[in-house]
Amino acid sequence: MGLRQLSRTLRRSLSVSAQGTYRHDDADELAVVIEGSATIRCGDDSFELNRHIALWIPSGTPHQVTLHGSSLICPVGFFCVGEFEPAWATLAELRVTPRLRALVMQEVQGQISDLFARHRAEPFSESSPKWQILEMLPGLERDGLILRMPEHPEALRVAHALRENAADQRSLEEWAAAVFVSAKTVQRAFSAETGLTFSQWRTRCRMRIALTLLCQHQPVELVAHRVGYQSVSGFIMAFRREIGLDPGDLASSLDGPDEPSGWHGQAYVEPS
């Protein structure tokens, strides 16, 4: 079953809702976008997900799901994490590799008639898709697409402002003055707490936002300007360097003759 066929089957077979607030006390969750993009808010933290970024949500974590456009997100429930559970007690962004996507699709197809309900209390074997998914997760959290937020209060204010307006062209010195600290303080906070310099962090932030916009089928030229690039060629070069893909190729891969037709809503598949 291909991706688009799976999307149609999910929408046809499962009870879905456009958005809402959820909490699962008996299961950890891996939220994977199948089509489009989504925002998941957990308390004060907001995560922008798309076909390339997933989110690990520990059990007991309230989370609000908002889907954009004609989007579909599938959470994979882990009711018996066992030995993996202590290492995954916090929220974590993860890169969606082709292998991870294939395993998620295999897991969803295996439980298509009653997602997550079957064998809820039974341990899963080492040969199961869920076990293989869990083995992959630590390496995916360290992937270069992940955007960590600084903890220093003033640096965090700058980071939030850049996420709200990626096209803002203010320099490090101008941002530092805006939050009443030195440029050295802001630079030190970004480097120590995110692993990136201020300039590197801003570039990655822009590329992450661009990735989401491209997954929403927005034109490359428009995306480039929305994330602060006056030159489309400059944006394309930065996107290739940071993401490892050509934005034009990414945009065209999201379209195709097998796109689901006659359905213009949003879908969140809720664990039973």
Phi, psi and omega in degrees: 000123180282173183300313184290323177295320177298318180300315179296320181296317179300314182293327182281327191260337189248152174281123185232158175225154187289319182195169180164179178251133187228156173206128181240106184281345185250010183204138164283162186219139170248110182269117184237125178281126177271319178219144173078221183207165183207155172246129175242123180252126178238099184064236180273355183264137179236134183235127177263114182253150175208194184296348184248350181231125177247173180225129172271126183239112181295154178302146179083003181267113175294136179214136179260128183253127174234125182257148184247128177063213181271078189246156178220128178234135180242115173274131175265121183270134178244100184269345182223065184291325175063239187294341180278339191302316182300330182279351185232057181262002181232162175297141181211127171281143184222144176280138179268104177274164176305321181292318178298316180298319180297319179293320178297315178298320179297318180294316180295317179298325181291340183233030189299328184281336182206075190303126176074342186283327186289131177058035185303319187266001185263138176298150177258152187278167180293341180271355184282154177303321182297318180297316180295323177298313181298324178295331182281333195301316182303319179292328181287331178292331181274003184295153185294346179280345188285134182248105179271144180267142175290159179261334179303129188306313183289320177296323179294323176298318178297315181298315179298320180295321179291325176292328179285326182218084184293342182278354180300126187261008182299144180282171176304316181296321179291321177295318179299317178297325181294332180252010171065040172224174179280156177299325180297322179295315180294315180299316181297319181295315179297314183295316184284327190256344178241346183080005181231148170292168178303314181297317179295319181296317181297319178298315179295321177302313180298319181291324177295317178294319178299320179300316178296316181296320178294324177290346174265013175069028177277145183297148182302317182298318180293318180298317180304314181288326181291336179255016168098014180255123176282331181255123179294322179295323177296321177295315181300318179296316180295321181294316178299316183294320185275317186265331181087012180226157172274128183300326178294318178295321179297314181298317182290331180289341180276347177255163178166166184293342183264017180296134179304134182246157176074015181222117187234019180263203180232154184218128172237120182275112187271126176304138180279000000 
